Amino acid sequence: MMRVVPIACAYGAAILAAELILGSAGSPLHLWHFERISPWQWSLPVHAAGFLWILAWTRLLRHRPAAVSMIASWAFFAVAETCNRFLLVLFEYGGAILGGGASLAAVLVLYALLCGAAVYALRRWASPPRAG
């Protein structure tokens, strides 16, 4: 279990960097910005739950191809972001570069990359498949 901690820290650092660069209305690269709530009211619980989701699916599907774990993990974020975009509207998608729909699509691609990296790291260092 101790091998999960550095992976969780790297995951958290990636989220922090994304929030500061891509989620800040002052950044020219921003894809979203919070207006109705503080960023951490959404980001902290959703991303913590997301990491636990990735960890659970990676361990549960350790005998399946890594892509299956990645897709199952990515589904969590796809549902959360889609619910926010169309139902909750806790923050706005779009910025100087992309509109709302394209920003959501870019965020979903970034989550796919994050999930792929997290699943790879977890399978490689924290929960390698066991024989049998």
Secondary structure as GFF3:
##gff-version 3
##sequence-region A 1 132
A	DSSP	alpha_helix	4	21	.	.	.	ID=ss1
A	DSSP	beta_strand	32	34	.	.	.	ID=ss2
A	DSSP	alpha_helix	39	60	.	.	.	ID=ss3
A	DSSP	alpha_helix	66	83	.	.	.	ID=ss4
A	DSSP	pi_helix	84	88	.	.	.	ID=ss5
A	DSSP	beta_strand	91	93	.	.	.	ID=ss6
A	DSSP	alpha_helix	100	121	.	.	.	ID=ss7
A	DSSP	pi_helix	122	126	.	.	.	ID=ss8
###
